[in-house]
Every structure is written in structure tokens, then in C-alpha cells.
Amino acid sequence: MVISICLMALSSFLFAMLPTYGQVGMVAPFLLLLVRLLQGLSVGGEYGAVATYMSEIALKGHRGFYASFQYVTLSGGQLLASLLGVILLFLMNEQQLENGGWRIPFVVGGITALLSLLARSRLVETLSNEDSHRKESGTLKALFRDHWQSFLLVVGYTSAGSLSFYVLTVYSKTYLTSLGIAAKTVGYMMTIALFVYMSAQPVFGAIADRIGRRAAMLIFSASLAICIYPVMVIAMPAFSASPVIVTLMLIFLMLLLSFYTSISGLIKAEMFPPHVRALGVGFSYAVANAIFGGSAPAVALQFKEVGHEYTFFIYVIVMLIICFFCSWKLPKEPEYLQHDH
């Protein structure tokens, strides 16, 4: 966790110092790619470690509540990014942003990463000496030989979860702008929606502690599969003249998503034993996120270019249906619930 945040800080500062195309030509996009890969590596290493750590320090009976703070901080980061974007758009014009103002958020991100490093350096290790010194601890061989079914199951429901998360928190900005809503207004709308979404995570984590992780996952996949198309494709365009109503619709979908995100790291961590837990969580998340989550804006753009923009949401629904069946395979009374209660 300490190494991952150091890489994140480094990549943020490198982003702020990147030369432009006008300065170094084709070297500029190559350097951008390298720094972006470094940033992605740090995020991939961080997710599995954080999810594992949150699940292992949580009190029994409150693991969903504790684990929800992973997405409190994740959505909180997006909230701060959205707020910073609103401030920059208010203080600078487009030309000023293009001439160097775009570097400011990366400097802020790097400084924030260094501040969080102070907290992480004081964390207590949760992995036992016995598990850490096992010959196959943290190896792909151990993961795929003994836990390949759990790995595939986690990839299955993470794919829909990551895709839905990116659609509602990233792609929706572009989508709302395409409905004719001004960019600054969309910035305000996203900031409000993300604040509500962030604040709701502990509530939905506590709900999952009551009804069980399996039930929460089934509610997430079924309800969002039913609601996302009529809300995004029918209702939002119909009420695009009212940013308040559209914001409420977006918040509604984000709350349905919260049944998943509040326990996202936990339901992955509980599928693997300690000696391959961080690897199992991190690798399954990376695979699902790279193929389905991170590609969401690009896939949506491809649908739009061929004149079938709304078909993208059918694709999201299909992934949510797959998630529903993967969630159905989760045990009804898993061991963690027996211990918790």
C-alpha cells in the first residue's frame, strides 16, 4: 500500500511536468503513455491491498460498514476532482487551461498522495508471519490451481460493477453534455451527485451487514438492469431542460450502484484465503476493470459513431444480467455471516 501510493504521487507529478507535442513532437504522446501506465500500475496494486486490509481490520458484524469506506474515499477523490474542475472552469478560460492550467490538478493530486503516505506509513500489517512465509504466498500458481473458480466468479460480477461505476461517474458527464446541458452545469450536477453517492456508502454497507452480501449483490444487478435504460435513455432526455430533475435521476442510479460499491472490496476479499487474497482481489479487479470498466467511454463512443448510442446501455444491461447469475452463485449463508452474527 505504501509502494502504490508512492507510485501514484510520482506519476501525478510527472503528468504535471510532461512536455507538449509542440516542444518534443511524437515523444510527447509516448511519454504520456508511459506515465499513464505507471499510474495504472499504482492503482491496480492499491485496490487489492486496500480491499484486503479493510476486510481484515473490520469488526465482525460490521464488515460491510467498514469496507464501504473504500468507495467513500474513491468517490471522494472523484468528488474533489469534479470540484477542482468546476473551480478551474470558473477561474480560467479555455485558452488558459490549454496553455498550462490543466497541469494544476496533477500537482494537487501528487501533494494529496504524499499527505496520505503519512497515514499509510503508520498502518499495522494484518498478514500473519505464517501466511507471509508460505512458499506459494502471493503466486499466480497458487491462485489458479486452487482458486480459479473463485477468480472467474469475481471477474464475472466485477465486470458489471466496474462498467456501471464508470458509466455513472465518468461517462455520464459526456452523456449529459450531449443532451444539451452546459459543461459548467454538468460539473455542478456531478459534484452534487458524487457527494450524495459518497455519503451513502456507509449506509449501504450497514444494510449489507443486515441482509447479507449475496442479497445486496442480487438487488444491485437486478434493479440497475431494470432501471438504467428507461432512466438514461427515456427520462433524462425528456427532462434535460431541468438539471435538478436529471441530477436526482443520476443520484437514484448511483444509490442502486451503492448496493455493489459499498461491499465491492469485501465480497472479493472473502472469496480468497489470506495467502493469495490481495493477489486474487487485485488481479480479478484489474482484468475486469481493464476489459469492461475502463473501456466504457470508448465503447460508448463507438456505439455513438455508428449511430446506435443508446444500444450501449443494452450492453450494460447484458453485463448486469451476467452479474446477477454470478451473484446467485454466492452462498446463501456464507461463513462470514455465520461468524458475524
C-alpha positions as CSV (number, residue, x, y, z in Angstrom):
1,M,0.0,0.0,0.0
2,V,2.9,2.4,0.7
3,I,4.6,1.5,-2.6
4,S,1.4,2.0,-4.5
5,I,0.8,5.5,-3.2
6,C,4.4,6.5,-3.8
7,L,4.0,5.4,-7.5
8,M,0.7,7.4,-7.6
9,A,2.4,10.5,-6.3
10,L,5.3,10.1,-8.7
11,S,3.0,9.6,-11.7
12,S,0.9,12.7,-10.8
13,F,3.9,15.0,-10.6
14,L,5.3,13.5,-13.9
15,F,2.0,14.3,-15.5
16,A,2.3,17.9,-14.4
17,M,5.8,18.1,-16.0
18,L,5.1,16.4,-19.3
19,P,6.4,18.3,-22.4
20,T,3.9,19.3,-25.1
21,Y,3.7,18.0,-28.6
22,G,4.9,21.4,-29.8
23,Q,8.1,21.0,-27.7
24,V,9.2,17.4,-28.3
25,G,6.9,16.2,-31.1
26,M,5.9,12.5,-31.1
27,V,7.9,11.9,-28.0
28,A,5.1,13.7,-26.0
29,P,2.3,11.0,-26.5
30,F,4.9,8.2,-25.9
31,L,5.8,9.8,-22.5
32,L,2.1,10.3,-21.7
33,L,1.5,6.6,-22.3
34,L,4.4,5.6,-20.0
35,V,3.2,7.9,-17.2
36,R,-0.3,6.7,-17.6
37,L,0.8,3.0,-17.4
38,L,2.7,3.9,-14.2
39,Q,-0.4,5.5,-12.8
40,G,-2.5,2.5,-13.7
41,L,0.0,0.1,-12.2
42,S,-0.2,2.0,-8.9
43,V,-4.0,1.9,-8.9
44,G,-4.0,-1.8,-9.6
45,G,-1.6,-2.5,-6.8
46,E,-3.6,-0.3,-4.4
47,Y,-7.1,-1.8,-5.0
48,G,-6.3,-5.3,-3.9
49,A,-4.3,-4.3,-0.9
50,V,-6.8,-1.8,0.3
51,A,-9.8,-4.2,-0.1
52,T,-7.9,-6.9,1.7
53,Y,-6.8,-4.6,4.5
54,M,-10.3,-3.2,5.1
55,S,-11.8,-6.7,5.2
56,E,-9.2,-7.9,7.7
57,I,-9.4,-5.0,10.2
58,A,-13.2,-4.8,10.2
59,L,-15.1,-5.8,13.3
60,K,-17.3,-8.9,13.0
61,G,-20.9,-7.9,12.2
62,H,-19.8,-4.6,10.7
63,R,-17.5,-5.7,7.9
64,G,-19.8,-4.2,5.2
65,F,-19.9,-0.9,7.0
66,Y,-16.1,-0.8,7.4
67,A,-15.4,-2.0,3.8
68,S,-17.7,0.7,2.4
69,F,-15.1,3.4,3.3
70,Q,-13.0,2.2,0.4
71,Y,-15.5,3.6,-2.0
72,V,-16.1,6.6,0.3
73,T,-12.5,7.6,-0.4
74,L,-12.7,6.5,-4.0
75,S,-15.8,8.5,-4.8
76,G,-14.5,11.3,-2.5
77,G,-11.5,11.5,-4.9
78,Q,-13.8,11.8,-7.8
79,L,-15.8,14.4,-5.9
80,L,-12.7,16.5,-5.3
81,A,-11.6,16.1,-8.9
82,S,-15.0,17.3,-10.1
83,L,-15.0,20.2,-7.6
84,L,-11.5,21.2,-8.7
85,G,-12.7,21.1,-12.4
86,V,-15.5,23.4,-11.5
87,I,-13.1,25.8,-9.8
88,L,-10.7,25.8,-12.7
89,L,-13.5,26.4,-15.2
90,F,-14.7,29.3,-13.1
91,L,-11.2,30.9,-12.8
92,M,-9.8,30.2,-16.2
93,N,-10.9,30.3,-19.8
94,E,-10.4,27.5,-22.3
95,Q,-7.2,29.1,-23.7
96,Q,-5.6,29.4,-20.2
97,L,-6.5,25.8,-19.4
98,E,-4.8,24.6,-22.6
99,N,-1.8,26.7,-22.0
100,G,-0.9,25.0,-18.7
101,G,-3.9,25.2,-16.4
102,W,-4.5,21.5,-17.0
103,R,-1.3,20.7,-15.1
104,I,-2.7,22.1,-11.8
105,P,-4.9,19.1,-10.9
106,F,-2.0,16.8,-11.2
107,V,0.1,18.8,-8.8
108,V,-2.8,18.8,-6.4
109,G,-3.1,15.1,-6.8
110,G,0.6,14.5,-6.2
111,I,0.5,16.6,-3.0
112,T,-2.6,14.8,-1.8
113,A,-0.9,11.4,-2.4
114,L,2.1,12.5,-0.3
115,L,-0.2,13.5,2.6
116,S,-1.9,10.1,2.5
117,L,1.5,8.5,2.6
118,L,1.9,9.8,6.2
119,A,-1.2,7.9,7.2
120,R,-0.3,4.7,5.4
121,S,3.2,4.5,6.9
122,R,1.6,4.1,10.3
123,L,-0.6,1.1,9.4
124,V,-0.2,-2.2,11.1
125,E,0.4,-5.3,9.0
126,T,-2.5,-7.8,9.0
127,L,-0.9,-10.7,7.2
128,S,0.4,-13.3,9.7
129,N,4.0,-14.5,9.6
130,E,2.8,-18.0,8.7
131,D,0.9,-16.8,5.7
132,S,3.6,-14.4,4.5
133,H,6.3,-17.1,4.6
134,R,4.3,-19.8,2.8
135,K,6.1,-20.9,-0.4
136,E,3.2,-20.1,-2.7
137,S,2.0,-16.9,-0.9
138,G,1.0,-14.3,-3.5
139,T,1.7,-16.5,-6.5
140,L,-0.4,-16.9,-9.6
141,K,0.3,-20.7,-9.4
142,A,-1.5,-21.0,-6.1
143,L,-4.3,-18.7,-7.2
144,F,-5.2,-20.5,-10.4
145,R,-4.5,-24.0,-9.2
146,D,-6.7,-23.9,-6.1
147,H,-9.0,-20.9,-6.6
148,W,-9.6,-20.5,-10.3
149,Q,-13.4,-20.8,-9.8
150,S,-13.5,-18.0,-7.3
151,F,-11.3,-15.9,-9.6
152,L,-13.7,-16.3,-12.5
153,L,-16.7,-15.6,-10.3
154,V,-15.2,-12.4,-9.0
155,V,-14.3,-11.3,-12.6
156,G,-17.9,-12.0,-13.5
157,Y,-19.5,-9.7,-11.0
158,T,-16.7,-7.2,-11.0
159,S,-17.1,-6.6,-14.8
160,A,-20.6,-5.4,-14.4
161,G,-19.8,-3.4,-11.3
162,S,-16.9,-1.6,-12.8
163,L,-18.8,-1.0,-16.0
164,S,-21.7,0.5,-14.1
165,F,-19.4,2.6,-11.9
166,Y,-17.6,4.1,-14.9
167,V,-20.9,4.7,-16.8
168,L,-22.5,6.6,-13.9
169,T,-19.4,8.5,-12.6
170,V,-17.3,9.1,-15.7
171,Y,-19.3,8.6,-19.0
172,S,-22.4,10.3,-17.6
173,K,-20.5,13.7,-17.8
174,T,-20.1,13.3,-21.6
175,Y,-23.7,11.9,-21.9
176,L,-25.3,14.8,-20.0
177,T,-23.3,17.3,-22.1
178,S,-24.6,15.6,-25.3
179,L,-28.2,16.2,-24.0
180,G,-27.5,19.9,-24.4
181,I,-26.7,20.7,-20.8
182,A,-23.8,23.2,-20.4
183,A,-20.4,21.9,-19.3
184,K,-20.3,24.1,-16.2
185,T,-23.8,23.0,-15.2
186,V,-22.8,19.3,-15.7
187,G,-19.9,20.0,-13.4
188,Y,-22.2,21.2,-10.6
189,M,-24.6,18.3,-11.2
190,M,-21.8,15.7,-10.9
191,T,-20.3,17.3,-7.8
192,I,-23.7,17.2,-6.0
193,A,-24.4,13.6,-7.2
194,L,-21.0,12.4,-6.2
195,F,-21.3,14.0,-2.8
196,V,-24.6,12.1,-2.1
197,Y,-23.1,8.9,-3.5
198,M,-20.0,9.2,-1.3
199,S,-22.1,9.8,1.8
200,A,-24.4,6.9,1.1
201,Q,-21.7,4.2,1.1
202,P,-21.6,3.5,4.8
203,V,-25.4,3.3,4.9
204,F,-25.5,0.7,2.2
205,G,-22.5,-1.1,3.8
206,A,-24.6,-1.3,7.0
207,I,-27.6,-2.6,5.0
208,A,-25.4,-5.3,3.6
209,D,-24.4,-6.3,7.1
210,R,-28.1,-6.9,7.8
211,I,-29.4,-8.5,4.6
212,G,-26.2,-10.3,3.6
213,R,-23.7,-9.7,0.8
214,R,-25.4,-12.0,-1.6
215,A,-28.8,-10.3,-1.3
216,A,-27.2,-6.9,-1.8
217,M,-25.5,-8.1,-5.0
218,L,-28.7,-9.5,-6.3
219,I,-30.6,-6.2,-5.6
220,F,-27.8,-4.2,-7.3
221,S,-27.7,-6.2,-10.5
222,A,-31.4,-6.7,-10.9
223,S,-32.5,-3.2,-10.0
224,L,-29.9,-1.4,-12.1
225,A,-30.6,-3.7,-15.1
226,I,-34.2,-2.8,-14.9
227,C,-33.8,0.9,-14.3
228,I,-30.7,2.1,-16.3
229,Y,-32.2,2.1,-19.8
230,P,-35.5,3.9,-19.0
231,V,-33.8,6.5,-16.8
232,M,-30.8,7.2,-19.0
233,V,-32.4,6.8,-22.5
234,I,-36.0,7.9,-21.9
235,A,-36.3,10.0,-18.7
236,M,-33.1,12.1,-18.8
237,P,-33.6,13.3,-22.4
238,A,-37.2,14.2,-21.7
239,F,-36.2,16.3,-18.6
240,S,-32.9,17.6,-20.0
241,A,-34.2,21.2,-19.6
242,S,-34.3,20.7,-15.8
243,P,-30.8,20.0,-14.3
244,V,-32.3,19.4,-10.9
245,I,-34.5,16.5,-12.0
246,V,-31.7,15.0,-14.1
247,T,-29.4,15.2,-11.1
248,L,-32.0,13.4,-8.9
249,M,-32.2,10.7,-11.6
250,L,-28.4,10.3,-11.6
251,I,-28.4,10.1,-7.8
252,F,-31.1,7.4,-7.9
253,L,-29.0,5.3,-10.2
254,M,-25.9,5.9,-8.1
255,L,-27.8,4.7,-5.0
256,L,-28.7,1.4,-6.8
257,L,-25.0,1.1,-7.6
258,S,-24.2,1.6,-4.0
259,F,-25.5,-1.9,-3.2
260,Y,-22.4,-3.1,-5.0
261,T,-19.7,-0.5,-4.4
262,S,-20.3,-0.4,-0.6
263,I,-19.2,-4.0,-0.3
264,S,-17.2,-4.3,-3.6
265,G,-13.8,-4.9,-2.0
266,L,-15.2,-7.1,0.7
267,I,-17.1,-9.6,-1.5
268,K,-13.9,-10.1,-3.5
269,A,-11.6,-10.4,-0.4
270,E,-13.9,-13.0,1.2
271,M,-13.5,-15.3,-1.8
272,F,-9.8,-15.9,-1.3
273,P,-7.7,-17.2,1.6
274,P,-5.1,-14.8,3.2
275,H,-2.0,-16.0,1.3
276,V,-3.5,-15.1,-2.1
277,R,-6.1,-12.6,-1.1
278,A,-4.5,-9.4,-2.2
279,L,-3.4,-11.0,-5.5
280,G,-6.8,-12.6,-6.1
281,V,-8.7,-9.3,-5.4
282,G,-6.2,-7.1,-7.3
283,F,-5.8,-9.4,-10.4
284,S,-9.5,-10.1,-10.8
285,Y,-10.3,-6.4,-10.4
286,A,-7.6,-5.5,-12.9
287,V,-8.8,-7.9,-15.6
288,A,-12.5,-6.9,-15.2
289,N,-11.7,-3.2,-14.9
290,A,-9.4,-3.1,-17.9
291,I,-11.7,-5.0,-20.3
292,F,-15.1,-3.7,-19.2
293,G,-14.8,-0.8,-16.8
294,G,-12.0,1.4,-18.2
295,S,-13.2,0.7,-21.8
296,A,-16.7,2.0,-21.1
297,P,-16.2,5.6,-22.5
298,A,-14.5,4.2,-25.6
299,V,-17.2,1.5,-26.2
300,A,-19.9,4.1,-25.7
301,L,-18.2,6.4,-28.3
302,Q,-18.0,3.5,-30.8
303,F,-21.8,2.9,-30.4
304,K,-22.4,6.6,-30.9
305,E,-20.2,6.8,-34.1
306,V,-22.2,4.0,-35.8
307,G,-25.5,5.8,-34.8
308,H,-26.6,3.4,-32.0
309,E,-25.6,5.4,-28.9
310,Y,-28.4,4.1,-26.8
311,T,-27.5,0.5,-27.7
312,F,-24.6,1.0,-25.3
313,F,-27.0,0.7,-22.4
314,I,-28.2,-2.6,-23.7
315,Y,-24.6,-3.8,-23.4
316,V,-24.6,-2.6,-19.8
317,I,-27.8,-4.5,-19.1
318,V,-26.4,-7.7,-20.5
319,M,-23.3,-7.4,-18.2
320,L,-25.6,-6.8,-15.2
321,I,-27.6,-9.9,-16.1
322,I,-24.4,-11.9,-16.1
323,C,-23.5,-10.3,-12.7
324,F,-26.9,-11.4,-11.4
325,F,-26.2,-15.0,-12.2
326,C,-22.7,-14.8,-10.8
327,S,-24.1,-13.3,-7.6
328,W,-26.7,-16.1,-7.4
329,K,-23.8,-18.5,-7.2
330,L,-22.6,-16.9,-4.0
331,P,-23.5,-19.0,-0.9
332,K,-26.8,-18.1,0.8
333,E,-25.3,-18.3,4.3
334,P,-21.6,-17.8,3.8
335,E,-19.1,-18.4,6.6
336,Y,-18.5,-14.7,7.2
337,L,-22.2,-14.2,8.1
338,Q,-22.2,-17.1,10.5
339,H,-19.2,-15.5,12.3
340,D,-20.6,-12.0,12.2
341,H,-23.9,-13.0,13.7
